[in-house]
Amino acid sequence: MGFSQGLLVVLMSIHLGASQHFLRLRPSPSDTLPVPDLIEHPDPEYDPREQDLAERTLRKKLGSNFDPNFMSIGAPVLMNLSVQDAQLRVPGPMPNDIKKLDLSETPYGRRVKIGKKARRKFLQWLWTYTHCPVVYTWKDLGVRFWPRYIKEGNCFSERSCSFPEGMFCKPVKSITKTFLRWYCQGFLKQKYCTWIPVQYPVISECKCSC
């Protein structure tokens, strides 16, 4: 299942013939999330200089788009949410489609008796098993992005999320965060570089689906 709405992502292209370095911005289907790593031009001539990285100036340029919950200027302490913690943290109320399951009858029509306590425990187990948490990790975007680090979401995919097995956690919603991107035009010493705002999509919700 993919998203119908395209999001603006950053793709780097290198024109090998003319050795030109340029940035291409285009709508990209958000079912490709998380965003693949960019292939950057290796020449450090296209990196921002120390004076281009003045925090006060860049904070002013980014303005209210700076979100410390999803971005970091310096390398963050890597406290990534473990898979076990993510599975245990089942947020919000139990979905109605699970809450309303009829456990008093088998698929073959046989009636069974189940106590309220046993039913509640089984439904809670089922909700926990089929829940698809977003597991966040910090990603280094490189020196040509500011802030340099983004907290990126991923859908837990180490096992099937359905009972019986066959379905997996996939992204269904995303949010966008605005970063600054170091963008250069022209050739070597005659090139012009500046910071431009770009939107970076982040997975915000996952769902068990085919």
DOGU-336473 format. One record per atom (N, C-alpha, C): residue in one letter; residue number from 0; x, y, z; chain. Coordinates in Angstrom, 2 decimals, always signed. Example, Ala and Ser with C-alpha at 12.3 -4.5 7.8 and 13.67 -1.06 7.14 Angstrom:
! residues 2
> A 0 +13.19 -5.69 +7.80 A
> A 0 +12.30 -4.50 +7.80 A
> A 0 +13.20 -3.30 +7.80 A
> S 1 +12.85 -2.25 +7.08 A
> S 1 +13.67 -1.06 +7.14 A
> S 1 +12.90 +0.03 +7.87 A
***
This chain:
! residues 210
> M 0 +0.86 -1.19 +0.00 A
> M 0 +0.00 +0.00 +0.00 A
> M 0 +0.89 +1.23 +0.00 A
> G 1 +0.72 +2.14 -0.96 A
> G 1 +1.54 +3.34 -1.04 A
> G 1 +0.72 +4.57 -0.80 A
> F 2 +1.38 +5.67 -0.67 A
> F 2 +0.70 +6.95 -0.51 A
> F 2 +0.30 +7.47 -1.88 A
> S 3 -0.82 +8.16 -1.95 A
> S 3 -1.23 +8.77 -3.21 A
> S 3 -0.63 +10.15 -3.38 A
> Q 4 -0.23 +10.73 -2.28 A
> Q 4 +0.29 +12.11 -2.35 A
> Q 4 +1.81 +12.08 -2.41 A
> G 5 +2.37 +12.80 -3.36 A
> G 5 +3.82 +12.89 -3.48 A
> G 5 +4.36 +13.93 -2.52 A
> L 6 +5.57 +13.69 -2.06 A
> L 6 +6.22 +14.64 -1.17 A
> L 6 +7.51 +15.11 -1.83 A
> L 7 +7.92 +16.29 -1.44 A
> L 7 +9.13 +16.85 -2.03 A
> L 7 +10.34 +16.26 -1.35 A
> V 8 +11.17 +15.60 -2.09 A
> V 8 +12.40 +15.02 -1.55 A
> V 8 +13.56 +15.51 -2.37 A
> V 9 +14.74 +15.34 -1.82 A
> V 9 +15.94 +15.85 -2.46 A
> V 9 +16.68 +14.71 -3.13 A
> L 10 +17.00 +14.89 -4.41 A
> L 10 +17.78 +13.89 -5.13 A
> L 10 +19.00 +14.58 -5.72 A
> M 11 +20.15 +13.97 -5.56 A
> M 11 +21.39 +14.54 -6.09 A
> M 11 +21.76 +13.84 -7.39 A
> S 12 +22.06 +14.63 -8.41 A
> S 12 +22.49 +14.08 -9.69 A
> S 12 +23.86 +14.63 -10.05 A
> I 13 +24.65 +13.83 -10.71 A
> I 13 +25.98 +14.27 -11.13 A
> I 13 +26.09 +14.12 -12.64 A
> H 14 +26.35 +15.21 -13.33 A
> H 14 +26.52 +15.20 -14.78 A
> H 14 +27.99 +14.87 -15.05 A
> L 15 +28.25 +13.60 -15.40 A
> L 15 +29.63 +13.15 -15.51 A
> L 15 +30.37 +13.81 -16.66 A
> G 16 +29.69 +14.07 -17.76 A
> G 16 +30.37 +14.64 -18.92 A
> G 16 +30.95 +16.00 -18.66 A
> A 17 +30.15 +16.90 -18.07 A
> A 17 +30.61 +18.27 -17.83 A
> A 17 +31.11 +18.45 -16.41 A
> S 18 +31.07 +17.38 -15.60 A
> S 18 +31.47 +17.44 -14.20 A
> S 18 +30.70 +18.51 -13.44 A
> Q 19 +29.43 +18.68 -13.80 A
> Q 19 +28.60 +19.66 -13.12 A
> Q 19 +27.93 +19.02 -11.92 A
> H 20 +27.74 +19.84 -10.91 A
> H 20 +27.14 +19.38 -9.66 A
> H 20 +25.87 +20.18 -9.46 A
> F 21 +24.71 +19.51 -9.44 A
> F 21 +23.48 +20.27 -9.30 A
> F 21 +22.46 +19.47 -8.50 A
> L 22 +21.49 +20.20 -8.00 A
> L 22 +20.46 +19.62 -7.16 A
> L 22 +19.16 +19.53 -7.94 A
> R 23 +18.51 +18.40 -7.88 A
> R 23 +17.23 +18.24 -8.55 A
> R 23 +16.15 +18.03 -7.50 A
> L 24 +15.12 +18.86 -7.53 A
> L 24 +14.00 +18.72 -6.63 A
> L 24 +12.81 +18.27 -7.45 A
> R 25 +12.18 +17.19 -7.02 A
> R 25 +11.01 +16.73 -7.76 A
> R 25 +10.08 +15.98 -6.81 A
> P 26 +8.77 +15.92 -7.13 A
> P 26 +7.87 +15.12 -6.31 A
> P 26 +8.25 +13.65 -6.43 A
> S 27 +8.24 +12.96 -5.31 A
> S 27 +8.57 +11.54 -5.32 A
> S 27 +7.51 +10.80 -4.52 A
> P 28 +7.06 +9.62 -4.99 A
> P 28 +6.04 +8.87 -4.23 A
> P 28 +6.54 +8.57 -2.84 A
> S 29 +5.71 +8.82 -1.83 A
> S 29 +6.17 +8.63 -0.47 A
> S 29 +6.11 +7.19 -0.02 A
> D 30 +5.74 +6.24 -0.94 A
> D 30 +5.86 +4.84 -0.57 A
> D 30 +7.32 +4.38 -0.66 A
> T 31 +8.22 +5.29 -1.01 A
> T 31 +9.65 +4.97 -1.02 A
> T 31 +10.29 +5.31 +0.33 A
> L 32 +9.49 +5.73 +1.30 A
> L 32 +10.03 +6.08 +2.60 A
> L 32 +10.53 +4.85 +3.35 A
> P 33 +11.56 +5.00 +4.20 A
> P 33 +12.30 +6.24 +4.43 A
> P 33 +13.13 +6.65 +3.23 A
> V 34 +13.51 +7.93 +3.17 A
> V 34 +14.24 +8.47 +2.03 A
> V 34 +15.59 +7.75 +1.88 A
> P 35 +15.90 +7.23 +0.68 A
> P 35 +17.20 +6.57 +0.47 A
> P 35 +18.36 +7.55 +0.67 A
> D 36 +19.52 +7.01 +0.99 A
> D 36 +20.71 +7.85 +1.14 A
> D 36 +21.04 +8.52 -0.19 A
> L 37 +21.41 +9.79 -0.12 A
> L 37 +21.77 +10.52 -1.33 A
> L 37 +23.21 +10.22 -1.74 A
> I 38 +23.44 +10.21 -3.03 A
> I 38 +24.80 +10.04 -3.56 A
> I 38 +25.36 +11.45 -3.78 A
> E 39 +26.27 +11.85 -2.93 A
> E 39 +26.82 +13.20 -2.98 A
> E 39 +28.06 +13.27 -3.86 A
> H 40 +28.29 +14.45 -4.45 A
> H 40 +29.53 +14.71 -5.17 A
> H 40 +30.68 +14.67 -4.15 A
> P 41 +31.72 +13.88 -4.38 A
> P 41 +32.77 +13.71 -3.37 A
> P 41 +33.70 +14.92 -3.21 A
> D 42 +33.68 +15.87 -4.14 A
> D 42 +34.61 +17.00 -4.08 A
> D 42 +34.26 +17.93 -2.92 A
> P 43 +35.16 +18.11 -1.95 A
> P 43 +34.89 +18.99 -0.80 A
> P 43 +34.71 +20.46 -1.20 A
> E 44 +35.01 +20.80 -2.45 A
> E 44 +34.79 +22.17 -2.93 A
> E 44 +33.31 +22.54 -2.87 A
> Y 45 +32.46 +21.51 -2.85 A
> Y 45 +31.02 +21.75 -2.81 A
> Y 45 +30.46 +21.69 -1.40 A
> D 46 +31.34 +21.59 -0.39 A
> D 46 +30.91 +21.62 +1.00 A
> D 46 +30.83 +23.06 +1.49 A
> P 47 +29.94 +23.36 +2.43 A
> P 47 +29.92 +24.70 +3.02 A
> P 47 +31.19 +24.95 +3.83 A
> R 48 +31.66 +26.20 +3.82 A
> R 48 +32.84 +26.56 +4.59 A
> R 48 +32.44 +26.86 +6.03 A
> E 49 +33.44 +27.04 +6.87 A
> E 49 +33.16 +27.28 +8.29 A
> E 49 +32.27 +28.50 +8.49 A
> Q 50 +32.53 +29.57 +7.71 A
> Q 50 +31.72 +30.78 +7.85 A
> Q 50 +30.30 +30.59 +7.34 A
> D 51 +30.08 +29.55 +6.54 A
> D 51 +28.73 +29.27 +6.04 A
> D 51 +27.90 +28.50 +7.05 A
> L 52 +28.54 +28.05 +8.13 A
> L 52 +27.87 +27.20 +9.11 A
> L 52 +27.59 +27.94 +10.42 A
> A 53 +27.54 +29.25 +10.37 A
> A 53 +27.27 +30.04 +11.57 A
> A 53 +25.87 +29.69 +12.10 A
> E 54 +25.82 +29.13 +13.29 A
> E 54 +24.55 +28.63 +13.83 A
> E 54 +23.50 +29.74 +13.96 A
> R 55 +23.90 +30.89 +14.43 A
> R 55 +22.94 +31.98 +14.64 A
> R 55 +22.28 +32.39 +13.32 A
> T 56 +23.08 +32.48 +12.26 A
> T 56 +22.56 +32.86 +10.95 A
> T 56 +21.62 +31.80 +10.39 A
> L 57 +22.01 +30.53 +10.54 A
> L 57 +21.20 +29.44 +9.98 A
> L 57 +19.91 +29.24 +10.78 A
> R 58 +19.98 +29.43 +12.08 A
> R 58 +18.76 +29.34 +12.89 A
> R 58 +17.75 +30.41 +12.46 A
> K 59 +18.28 +31.61 +12.20 A
> K 59 +17.41 +32.70 +11.76 A
> K 59 +16.79 +32.39 +10.40 A
> K 60 +17.59 +31.79 +9.52 A
> K 60 +17.11 +31.46 +8.17 A
> K 60 +16.05 +30.36 +8.23 A
> L 61 +16.25 +29.38 +9.10 A
> L 61 +15.30 +28.28 +9.22 A
> L 61 +14.06 +28.69 +10.00 A
> G 62 +14.22 +29.62 +10.93 A
> G 62 +13.09 +30.16 +11.68 A
> G 62 +12.32 +29.13 +12.48 A
> S 63 +11.00 +29.22 +12.41 A
> S 63 +10.13 +28.34 +13.20 A
> S 63 +10.13 +26.90 +12.70 A
> N 64 +10.79 +26.64 +11.58 A
> N 64 +10.86 +25.27 +11.06 A
> N 64 +11.83 +24.40 +11.86 A
> F 65 +12.66 +25.05 +12.70 A
> F 65 +13.59 +24.26 +13.51 A
> F 65 +12.80 +23.48 +14.55 A
> D 66 +12.90 +22.16 +14.50 A
> D 66 +12.17 +21.27 +15.41 A
> D 66 +13.17 +20.37 +16.14 A
> P 67 +13.49 +20.70 +17.39 A
> P 67 +14.49 +19.92 +18.13 A
> P 67 +14.07 +18.47 +18.39 A
> N 68 +12.78 +18.17 +18.22 A
> N 68 +12.34 +16.79 +18.41 A
> N 68 +12.74 +15.90 +17.25 A
> F 69 +12.98 +16.50 +16.08 A
> F 69 +13.30 +15.71 +14.90 A
> F 69 +14.62 +16.10 +14.24 A
> M 70 +15.29 +17.11 +14.74 A
> M 70 +16.56 +17.52 +14.15 A
> M 70 +17.56 +17.94 +15.21 A
> S 71 +18.83 +17.76 +14.89 A
> S 71 +19.89 +18.09 +15.84 A
> S 71 +21.08 +18.66 +15.08 A
> I 72 +21.65 +19.74 +15.64 A
> I 72 +22.81 +20.38 +15.01 A
> I 72 +24.07 +19.54 +15.21 A
> G 73 +24.27 +19.06 +16.43 A
> G 73 +25.41 +18.20 +16.73 A
> G 73 +24.99 +16.76 +16.79 A
> A 74 +25.98 +15.86 +16.85 A
> A 74 +25.69 +14.43 +16.92 A
> A 74 +24.93 +14.12 +18.20 A
> P 75 +23.70 +13.58 +18.09 A
> P 75 +22.90 +13.29 +19.29 A
> P 75 +23.41 +12.03 +19.99 A
> V 76 +23.06 +11.93 +21.26 A
> V 76 +23.33 +10.68 +21.99 A
> V 76 +22.43 +9.61 +21.37 A
> L 77 +23.04 +8.53 +20.91 A
> L 77 +22.27 +7.52 +20.16 A
> L 77 +21.45 +6.67 +21.12 A
> M 78 +20.29 +7.20 +21.47 A
> M 78 +19.35 +6.47 +22.32 A
> M 78 +18.17 +6.05 +21.48 A
> N 79 +18.43 +5.16 +20.53 A
> N 79 +17.37 +4.72 +19.62 A
> N 79 +16.41 +3.79 +20.34 A
> L 80 +15.13 +3.94 +20.03 A
> L 80 +14.11 +3.11 +20.64 A
> L 80 +14.31 +1.67 +20.20 A
> S 81 +14.47 +0.77 +21.15 A
> S 81 +14.69 -0.64 +20.80 A
> S 81 +13.40 -1.24 +20.28 A
> V 82 +13.52 -2.35 +19.58 A
> V 82 +12.35 -3.03 +19.03 A
> V 82 +11.44 -3.50 +20.16 A
> Q 83 +12.03 -4.02 +21.25 A
> Q 83 +11.22 -4.51 +22.36 A
> Q 83 +10.42 -3.38 +22.99 A
> D 84 +11.07 -2.24 +23.22 A
> D 84 +10.37 -1.09 +23.80 A
> D 84 +9.26 -0.61 +22.87 A
> A 85 +9.55 -0.58 +21.57 A
> A 85 +8.56 -0.11 +20.61 A
> A 85 +7.33 -1.01 +20.59 A
> Q 86 +7.54 -2.31 +20.73 A
> Q 86 +6.42 -3.24 +20.72 A
> Q 86 +5.59 -3.14 +22.00 A
> L 87 +6.25 -2.86 +23.13 A
> L 87 +5.55 -2.78 +24.40 A
> L 87 +4.73 -1.51 +24.52 A
> R 88 +5.15 -0.45 +23.85 A
> R 88 +4.45 +0.82 +23.96 A
> R 88 +3.31 +0.89 +22.93 A
> V 89 +2.16 +0.36 +23.31 A
> V 89 +1.01 +0.37 +22.43 A
> V 89 +0.16 +1.58 +22.79 A
> P 90 +0.20 +2.65 +21.97 A
> P 90 -0.47 +3.89 +22.34 A
> P 90 -1.97 +3.88 +22.05 A
> G 91 -2.70 +4.68 +22.83 A
> G 91 -4.11 +4.89 +22.53 A
> G 91 -4.99 +3.71 +22.86 A
> P 92 -6.29 +3.87 +22.64 A
> P 92 -7.27 +2.81 +22.92 A
> P 92 -7.19 +1.68 +21.90 A
> M 93 -7.69 +0.54 +22.29 A
> M 93 -7.71 -0.63 +21.40 A
> M 93 -8.63 -0.36 +20.22 A
> P 94 -8.21 -0.69 +18.99 A
> P 94 -9.06 -0.46 +17.81 A
> P 94 -10.37 -1.23 +17.90 A
> N 95 -11.42 -0.66 +17.35 A
> N 95 -12.75 -1.29 +17.41 A
> N 95 -12.80 -2.63 +16.71 A
> D 96 -12.02 -2.78 +15.63 A
> D 96 -12.07 -4.04 +14.89 A
> D 96 -11.51 -5.20 +15.72 A
> I 97 -10.64 -4.89 +16.67 A
> I 97 -10.13 -5.92 +17.58 A
> I 97 -11.06 -6.05 +18.78 A
> K 98 -11.52 -4.92 +19.31 A
> K 98 -12.38 -4.91 +20.49 A
> K 98 -13.68 -5.68 +20.25 A
> K 99 -14.18 -5.63 +19.00 A
> K 99 -15.48 -6.24 +18.69 A
> K 99 -15.38 -7.68 +18.17 A
> L 100 -14.18 -8.24 +18.21 A
> L 100 -14.03 -9.62 +17.74 A
> L 100 -14.91 -10.57 +18.55 A
> D 101 -15.58 -11.47 +17.86 A
> D 101 -16.42 -12.48 +18.51 A
> D 101 -15.58 -13.74 +18.72 A
> L 102 -15.21 -13.97 +19.98 A
> L 102 -14.36 -15.12 +20.29 A
> L 102 -15.18 -16.31 +20.78 A
> S 103 -16.50 -16.19 +20.75 A
> S 103 -17.35 -17.27 +21.28 A
> S 103 -17.68 -18.32 +20.23 A
> E 104 -17.23 -18.09 +19.00 A
> E 104 -17.52 -19.05 +17.93 A
> E 104 -16.29 -19.27 +17.08 A
> T 105 -15.96 -20.52 +16.80 A
> T 105 -14.81 -20.86 +15.98 A
> T 105 -15.16 -20.65 +14.51 A
> P 106 -14.13 -20.60 +13.62 A
> P 106 -14.41 -20.47 +12.18 A
> P 106 -15.27 -21.59 +11.62 A
> Y 107 -15.37 -22.71 +12.36 A
> Y 107 -16.15 -23.85 +11.88 A
> Y 107 -17.55 -23.88 +12.49 A
> G 108 -17.93 -22.81 +13.21 A
> G 108 -19.27 -22.71 +13.76 A
> G 108 -19.46 -23.30 +15.14 A
> R 109 -18.38 -23.80 +15.72 A
> R 109 -18.51 -24.41 +17.06 A
> R 109 -18.47 -23.31 +18.12 A
> R 110 -19.41 -23.39 +19.08 A
> R 110 -19.48 -22.42 +20.15 A
> R 110 -18.49 -22.78 +21.26 A
> V 111 -17.83 -21.77 +21.78 A
> V 111 -16.89 -21.98 +22.89 A
> V 111 -17.17 -20.94 +23.97 A
> K 112 -16.82 -21.30 +25.19 A
> K 112 -16.99 -20.38 +26.30 A
> K 112 -15.64 -19.78 +26.68 A
> I 113 -15.63 -18.48 +26.87 A
> I 113 -14.40 -17.81 +27.27 A
> I 113 -14.75 -16.72 +28.28 A
> G 114 -14.03 -16.71 +29.37 A
> G 114 -14.31 -15.75 +30.43 A
> G 114 -13.90 -14.34 +30.03 A
> K 115 -14.43 -13.34 +30.75 A
> K 115 -14.14 -11.95 +30.45 A
> K 115 -12.64 -11.63 +30.60 A
> K 116 -12.03 -12.19 +31.65 A
> K 116 -10.62 -11.92 +31.91 A
> K 116 -9.75 -12.52 +30.82 A
> A 117 -10.06 -13.76 +30.43 A
> A 117 -9.30 -14.43 +29.38 A
> A 117 -9.48 -13.71 +28.04 A
> R 118 -10.72 -13.26 +27.78 A
> R 118 -10.98 -12.52 +26.54 A
> R 118 -10.21 -11.22 +26.49 A
> R 119 -10.18 -10.50 +27.60 A
> R 119 -9.47 -9.23 +27.67 A
> R 119 -7.97 -9.43 +27.46 A
> K 120 -7.43 -10.47 +28.08 A
> K 120 -5.99 -10.74 +27.93 A
> K 120 -5.64 -11.14 +26.50 A
> F 121 -6.51 -11.95 +25.88 A
> F 121 -6.23 -12.37 +24.51 A
> F 121 -6.29 -11.19 +23.55 A
> L 122 -7.30 -10.32 +23.70 A
> L 122 -7.43 -9.16 +22.82 A
> L 122 -6.25 -8.20 +23.01 A
> Q 123 -5.80 -8.05 +24.25 A
> Q 123 -4.64 -7.19 +24.50 A
> Q 123 -3.39 -7.76 +23.85 A
> W 124 -3.24 -9.08 +23.92 A
> W 124 -2.11 -9.74 +23.27 A
> W 124 -2.19 -9.54 +21.75 A
> L 125 -3.39 -9.69 +21.19 A
> L 125 -3.58 -9.55 +19.75 A
> L 125 -3.27 -8.11 +19.31 A
> W 126 -3.71 -7.14 +20.10 A
> W 126 -3.46 -5.72 +19.79 A
> W 126 -1.97 -5.44 +19.83 A
> T 127 -1.28 -5.99 +20.84 A
> T 127 +0.16 -5.79 +20.94 A
> T 127 +0.89 -6.47 +19.78 A
> Y 128 +0.44 -7.66 +19.40 A
> Y 128 +1.10 -8.42 +18.34 A
> Y 128 +0.93 -7.77 +16.98 A
> T 129 -0.25 -7.21 +16.72 A
> T 129 -0.53 -6.65 +15.39 A
> T 129 -0.21 -5.15 +15.31 A
> H 130 +0.12 -4.54 +16.44 A
> H 130 +0.46 -3.11 +16.45 A
> H 130 +1.75 -2.87 +15.67 A
> C 131 +1.79 -1.79 +14.91 A
> C 131 +2.97 -1.46 +14.10 A
> C 131 +3.58 -0.15 +14.59 A
> P 132 +4.56 -0.22 +15.48 A
> P 132 +5.17 +1.00 +16.00 A
> P 132 +6.10 +1.64 +14.98 A
> V 133 +6.29 +2.94 +15.11 A
> V 133 +7.32 +3.63 +14.34 A
> V 133 +8.59 +3.63 +15.19 A
> V 134 +9.64 +3.02 +14.67 A
> V 134 +10.91 +2.95 +15.38 A
> V 134 +11.82 +4.07 +14.86 A
> Y 135 +12.19 +4.98 +15.74 A
> Y 135 +12.98 +6.15 +15.34 A
> Y 135 +14.47 +5.94 +15.58 A
> T 136 +15.27 +6.38 +14.60 A
> T 136 +16.72 +6.37 +14.73 A
> T 136 +17.26 +7.69 +14.18 A
> W 137 +18.39 +8.12 +14.72 A
> W 137 +19.02 +9.35 +14.22 A
> W 137 +19.84 +9.04 +12.98 A
> K 138 +19.71 +9.89 +11.97 A
> K 138 +20.44 +9.70 +10.71 A
> K 138 +21.28 +10.94 +10.41 A
> D 139 +22.53 +10.72 +10.02 A
> D 139 +23.44 +11.80 +9.65 A
> D 139 +23.24 +12.12 +8.17 A
> L 140 +22.73 +13.31 +7.88 A
> L 140 +22.49 +13.72 +6.49 A
> L 140 +23.73 +14.27 +5.82 A
> G 141 +24.78 +14.53 +6.60 A
> G 141 +26.00 +15.07 +6.03 A
> G 141 +26.09 +16.58 +6.20 A
> V 142 +27.25 +17.12 +5.89 A
> V 142 +27.54 +18.53 +6.13 A
> V 142 +26.75 +19.46 +5.21 A
> R 143 +26.19 +18.93 +4.13 A
> R 143 +25.45 +19.77 +3.19 A
> R 143 +23.98 +19.95 +3.56 A
> F 144 +23.61 +19.46 +4.73 A
> F 144 +22.29 +19.72 +5.29 A
> F 144 +22.46 +20.42 +6.63 A
> W 145 +21.48 +21.28 +6.95 A
> W 145 +21.48 +21.92 +8.27 A
> W 145 +20.04 +22.01 +8.76 A
> P 146 +19.79 +21.54 +10.00 A
> P 146 +20.71 +20.79 +10.85 A
> P 146 +21.13 +19.47 +10.19 A
> R 147 +22.23 +18.95 +10.65 A
> R 147 +22.85 +17.80 +9.99 A
> R 147 +22.15 +16.48 +10.31 A
> Y 148 +21.50 +16.41 +11.46 A
> Y 148 +20.94 +15.13 +11.91 A
> Y 148 +19.41 +15.18 +11.94 A
> I 149 +18.78 +14.10 +11.48 A
> I 149 +17.33 +13.99 +11.48 A
> I 149 +16.92 +12.71 +12.19 A
> K 150 +15.83 +12.79 +12.94 A
> K 150 +15.29 +11.58 +13.57 A
> K 150 +14.30 +10.95 +12.59 A
> E 151 +14.71 +9.86 +12.04 A
> E 151 +13.97 +9.22 +10.95 A
> E 151 +13.14 +8.05 +11.46 A
> G 152 +11.93 +7.91 +10.93 A
> G 152 +11.05 +6.82 +11.34 A
> G 152 +11.14 +5.64 +10.39 A
> N 153 +11.03 +4.45 +10.96 A
> N 153 +10.99 +3.21 +10.18 A
> N 153 +9.89 +2.31 +10.74 A
> C 154 +9.27 +1.54 +9.87 A
> C 154 +8.27 +0.58 +10.31 A
> C 154 +8.94 -0.73 +10.71 A
> F 155 +8.54 -1.27 +11.85 A
> F 155 +9.09 -2.53 +12.33 A
> F 155 +8.74 -3.63 +11.33 A
> S 156 +9.75 -4.33 +10.82 A
> S 156 +9.50 -5.30 +9.74 A
> S 156 +10.25 -6.62 +9.94 A
> E 157 +10.63 -6.91 +11.19 A
> E 157 +11.42 -8.13 +11.42 A
> E 157 +10.56 -9.39 +11.45 A
> R 158 +9.25 -9.22 +11.56 A
> R 158 +8.34 -10.38 +11.55 A
> R 158 +6.99 -9.92 +11.01 A
> S 159 +6.15 -10.90 +10.71 A
> S 159 +4.79 -10.59 +10.27 A
> S 159 +4.01 -9.99 +11.44 A
> C 160 +3.09 -9.09 +11.11 A
> C 160 +2.29 -8.43 +12.15 A
> C 160 +0.88 -9.00 +12.23 A
> S 161 +0.60 -10.03 +11.43 A
> S 161 -0.76 -10.59 +11.39 A
> S 161 -0.80 -11.98 +12.00 A
> F 162 -2.00 -12.39 +12.36 A
> F 162 -2.23 -13.74 +12.91 A
> F 162 -3.45 -14.32 +12.21 A
> P 163 -3.25 -15.32 +11.31 A
> P 163 -1.98 -15.97 +10.94 A
> P 163 -1.06 -15.04 +10.14 A
> E 164 +0.18 -15.48 +9.95 A
> E 164 +1.20 -14.64 +9.33 A
> E 164 +0.90 -14.36 +7.86 A
> G 165 +1.53 -13.30 +7.33 A
> G 165 +1.37 -12.96 +5.93 A
> G 165 +1.33 -11.47 +5.66 A
> M 166 +1.02 -10.66 +6.69 A
> M 166 +0.98 -9.21 +6.54 A
> M 166 +2.18 -8.59 +7.28 A
> F 167 +2.55 -7.38 +6.84 A
> F 167 +3.71 -6.72 +7.43 A
> F 167 +3.41 -5.24 +7.67 A
> C 168 +4.18 -4.65 +8.57 A
> C 168 +4.01 -3.23 +8.88 A
> C 168 +4.54 -2.37 +7.72 A
> K 169 +3.69 -1.43 +7.29 A
> K 169 +4.06 -0.54 +6.18 A
> K 169 +3.65 +0.90 +6.53 A
> P 170 +4.38 +1.89 +5.98 A
> P 170 +4.05 +3.29 +6.29 A
> P 170 +2.71 +3.70 +5.69 A
> V 171 +1.91 +4.44 +6.47 A
> V 171 +0.62 +4.94 +5.98 A
> V 171 +0.52 +6.46 +6.10 A
> K 172 +1.34 +7.06 +6.95 A
> K 172 +1.31 +8.51 +7.10 A
> K 172 +2.73 +9.03 +7.27 A
> S 173 +2.92 +10.28 +6.85 A
> S 173 +4.23 +10.90 +7.03 A
> S 173 +4.04 +12.38 +7.33 A
> I 174 +5.05 +12.97 +7.91 A
> I 174 +5.10 +14.40 +8.15 A
> I 174 +6.33 +14.94 +7.43 A
> T 175 +6.35 +16.24 +7.17 A
> T 175 +7.52 +16.81 +6.51 A
> T 175 +8.21 +17.78 +7.46 A
> K 176 +9.53 +17.76 +7.42 A
> K 176 +10.35 +18.67 +8.20 A
> K 176 +11.21 +19.48 +7.22 A
> T 177 +11.31 +20.77 +7.47 A
> T 177 +12.08 +21.64 +6.58 A
> T 177 +13.51 +21.79 +7.08 A
> F 178 +14.44 +21.48 +6.20 A
> F 178 +15.87 +21.61 +6.47 A
> F 178 +16.46 +22.63 +5.49 A
> L 179 +17.69 +23.02 +5.76 A
> L 179 +18.43 +23.84 +4.80 A
> L 179 +19.41 +22.95 +4.05 A
> R 180 +19.49 +23.16 +2.76 A
> R 180 +20.35 +22.36 +1.89 A
> R 180 +21.36 +23.28 +1.21 A
> W 181 +22.64 +22.91 +1.26 A
> W 181 +23.69 +23.67 +0.60 A
> W 181 +23.64 +23.36 -0.88 A
> Y 182 +23.35 +24.38 -1.68 A
> Y 182 +23.07 +24.19 -3.10 A
> Y 182 +24.05 +25.03 -3.92 A
> C 183 +24.75 +24.38 -4.86 A
> C 183 +25.76 +25.06 -5.68 A
> C 183 +25.38 +25.01 -7.16 A
> Q 184 +25.65 +26.09 -7.85 A
> Q 184 +25.48 +26.18 -9.29 A
> Q 184 +26.77 +26.70 -9.90 A
> G 185 +27.04 +26.30 -11.15 A
> G 185 +28.22 +26.80 -11.84 A
> G 185 +29.40 +25.85 -11.74 A
> F 186 +30.58 +26.32 -12.20 A
> F 186 +31.78 +25.50 -12.26 A
> F 186 +32.80 +25.96 -11.23 A
> L 187 +33.29 +25.05 -10.45 A
> L 187 +34.43 +25.24 -9.56 A
> L 187 +34.51 +26.65 -8.97 A
> K 188 +35.54 +27.43 -9.31 A
> K 188 +35.75 +28.74 -8.69 A
> K 188 +34.66 +29.75 -9.08 A
> Q 189 +33.97 +29.49 -10.18 A
> Q 189 +32.92 +30.41 -10.64 A
> Q 189 +31.53 +30.00 -10.13 A
> K 190 +31.51 +29.00 -9.31 A
> K 190 +30.22 +28.52 -8.83 A
> K 190 +29.65 +29.47 -7.77 A
> Y 191 +28.32 +29.39 -7.60 A
> Y 191 +27.63 +30.16 -6.58 A
> Y 191 +26.89 +29.17 -5.69 A
> C 192 +27.10 +29.30 -4.39 A
> C 192 +26.47 +28.38 -3.44 A
> C 192 +25.67 +29.15 -2.40 A
> T 193 +24.58 +28.55 -1.95 A
> T 193 +23.76 +29.18 -0.92 A
> T 193 +22.92 +28.10 -0.24 A
> W 194 +22.34 +28.45 +0.90 A
> W 194 +21.44 +27.55 +1.61 A
> W 194 +20.02 +27.76 +1.09 A
> I 195 +19.34 +26.66 +0.74 A
> I 195 +17.95 +26.74 +0.31 A
> I 195 +17.11 +25.80 +1.18 A
> P 196 +15.85 +26.16 +1.45 A
> P 196 +14.99 +25.26 +2.25 A
> P 196 +14.48 +24.09 +1.41 A
> V 197 +14.50 +22.90 +1.99 A
> V 197 +13.95 +21.71 +1.34 A
> V 197 +13.12 +20.94 +2.35 A
> Q 198 +12.13 +20.23 +1.87 A
> Q 198 +11.27 +19.44 +2.75 A
> Q 198 +11.73 +17.99 +2.75 A
> Y 199 +11.78 +17.42 +3.95 A
> Y 199 +12.23 +16.05 +4.12 A
> Y 199 +11.11 +15.26 +4.79 A
> P 200 +10.55 +14.22 +4.12 A
> P 200 +9.45 +13.46 +4.70 A
> P 200 +9.93 +12.45 +5.73 A
> V 201 +9.15 +12.29 +6.79 A
> V 201 +9.48 +11.36 +7.88 A
> V 201 +8.24 +10.51 +8.16 A
> I 202 +8.41 +9.20 +8.21 A
> I 202 +7.30 +8.30 +8.53 A
> I 202 +6.77 +8.62 +9.92 A
> S 203 +5.44 +8.79 +10.03 A
> S 203 +4.84 +9.10 +11.33 A
> S 203 +3.86 +8.04 +11.80 A
> E 204 +3.44 +7.16 +10.89 A
> E 204 +2.51 +6.10 +11.30 A
> E 204 +2.66 +4.88 +10.39 A
> C 205 +2.61 +3.71 +11.00 A
> C 205 +2.70 +2.45 +10.24 A
> C 205 +1.45 +1.62 +10.53 A
> K 206 +1.14 +0.76 +9.58 A
> K 206 -0.06 -0.08 +9.72 A
> K 206 +0.21 -1.47 +9.18 A
> C 207 -0.43 -2.46 +9.79 A
> C 207 -0.30 -3.85 +9.33 A
> C 207 -1.12 -4.01 +8.07 A
> S 208 -0.46 -4.36 +6.97 A
> S 208 -1.18 -4.47 +5.69 A
> S 208 -0.49 -5.48 +4.78 A
> C 209 -1.16 -5.79 +3.66 A
> C 209 -0.64 -6.76 +2.70 A
> C 209 +0.51 -6.15 +1.91 A
***
